[in-house]
């Protein structure tokens, strides 16, 4: 291709459709669901060919900024920028911001390939041919990718093909909302309806011009947010006041369903948005009994099921067509053919004050230095497992309401308490008095693992005063 493509990866979404693994603080794009890479990392790998793609532009939110940076670093992928949205405003504003940045850096003719970061896609010659078709059509059109349907799915929106534009692209006749089962069956039989993938390719100047005509409020807010943005280490922070003025609307509703220049490339590729546990089961490696099993699990006389455990050992017997998924603090058991109802279950949990935390906070929280898992919480005490990457350190900090006991179980730790530094090896421990200024670091070459026992009258994460932090965090 004579013109390189600038990938724009949308990685700011927070969802709970894959509960209990996916939560507000642990979005599915950053989870390792079945393989050794997260969905975000797999998306980065799809656009890693430097002969075709420029370094990706990632759009995410404040909470995920270090997570996105660290997962890109793990894959050895250089990013052009990580753009931070100060508030959630759906995909139209994200696309507008990205188009403005790409136009400024590469010119109006540069092509944007907009990709959700939480889809599973097989990259093969068919996929690459679809990208080439979209590039040819993008000379005059705003292109979306329509996935050839394999079943009468009711969970997806559809695109009806219009006239053939040549080079593998068609005009868009219309966009159709998620249909009922009868309509979806009719769409499948008609053969001219394709699933709406949420993937797009267009020239930066073209999409900016179309946004100016059909969604001027979105474009104005996006441009003002870029104009007022500030560079912070590896991140580009959009101006909060300006960006918050953008309407919260998808790029489909704001532009693609209104423009006269929409085109679709029918794409017979292996694709899933992994929007439910049955979708995860379908793409997983099934054993002869049709089971997909990962983690600690034993199954007997069980067929066509998905069994995932991150911690406890699951023993599943005598079931067919079920999902059994265990996180550190919750277990989901349900039928795979009822997987779309998980959202309703999560709403019930969220409405109960005793279980609301299960929909928001994940026991394992990732940080730029590593992370921690809450293992047990009792009255006036809490036990955590800390893990710190080689060469990283927590902030220099103090707590007003708690003391801490640290036990080194793997690796080597450097602990600073007030003005004294101590090196801990495995099976050694140290006490951090309440109110003392302290820091934990990993000077070694392997991951450091510590057990932390907190004691005190208040154990909330907001009981921390940071006196020095290489990551410039406010949390």
C-alpha positions, 0 to 999 in steps of 0.5 A: 500500500502506498499510504500507511494506515494509522490504527486507532484502538478504542480501549476505554470501555468498561463492561460486565457482560463477562462477569465475574471476570470482567468488571468496572475496574477489570474490563475484558479487553485487558483480560487473558480469557483463553490464551496468553495474551489479552484481547488488547494485546491481540489487537496490537499484534494485528496492526504490528506490520510496520510495512502496512501500519504506523504505530497505533494510537490508543484511546482509553480512560484515566483508570486504564492508562498504565495498564494499556502502556504496560501491556503494549510494552510487554508485546514490544509494540511502540505506540504513537500516543495513549490518548486519555479521555477525562470522561466517557463520551462513547465512540463518536468523540473518540473517533473525532479526537483521533481523526484530528490528531492523525490529520495534524500529524500525517495530513488529511489523506492519512487513513484511520483504521478504527478497531475496538480492543475487545474483539477476537479476530483471525488474521489471514489472507481473507482478513488482509484482503478485506483491509485492502478493499477498504483502503481502496474504497476509503478514497471516497467513502467512509468504510465499515466492515460487515461480518458475514453472519454464521447464525441468526444472531439477535445480539448484533446490529446488521448492515444491508448491502447496497449497490456494488462499488467494485473492489469488494465494497458496497454502498450501505443500503441501511443500518438495522438495529438488533433484530428479533429471532424471526427477523434475524433468520430472515436476514440470514436467508436473504444473504445481503445482511451482515453483522455490524462489526464496529470497525471502520476505515476512512481518511482523516480529512473525510471523516472530519468533514463529514462530522462537521456536517452531521455532528458539529457539536461532537467535532467542536468539542473534540477539536477543543479538547485536542487544542487544550490537551497536555502531554504527560509522560507517555500520555496525551491528556485531553482538556476535560472541560472541552471534552465533556461538552461532547454529546455521548453518542456512538459513531454509528448514530452520529455519522455512519447512519446519516452520511451519504458516503457510507460503504461496507466491505463484506468480510467473511472472516473469523470474528467475535465481539466476545460479548457473552460467555457462549461467544467465549466458548465458541472460539475456545479450543474444545476437547472431544466432549465439547468442553473448553477448560482453563485454569484449575478445574476437573470435569466428569460426565460433562459436555459442551461447557465452558469451565474457567477458574482463576483461583479455586479448583472447580469440580463439575459433574454431570452437566451439559451446556453450562458456563462455570466461571470463578474469579477470586471472590465469585462464581457464575453458574449458568446455561450457555444458551442463556448467557445473554442474561448475565447482564440482568444478573449483574444488575441484581447484584449491583442493586444489593448493597451487600453485593454491589462491590462484586460488579465494580471492584475486582479483587486483583487491581493492576498498577503501573508497578505491578498490582495486588490481590485482596485475599481476605478482609476481616474486622480491622484487618486485611490481607493482600498479595502484592506483586512488583515488577523488576525495577519498579517501586510503589510511591513514597507514602504514609497512612494515617489509620493503618499499620502494615506487616510485609512478608517477602515470599518471592524475590527481593524487596527494598523497603524504606521506612522513614530514613532507613532502607532494608533489603528483604529476602524470601521468608523475611518480614518487616513492620511499617508503623502507622504514620511512617513514611515508607516505600516498597521497591523491587531491585531484583530481576524477577517479580517480587511477591509480598504478603501484606497484612494491614491492621487499623481502624480504616483500611480504605485505599484512599488512606494514603498520602503520596510524597513521591511517585515516578508515575505521577499518580493521583491514586 
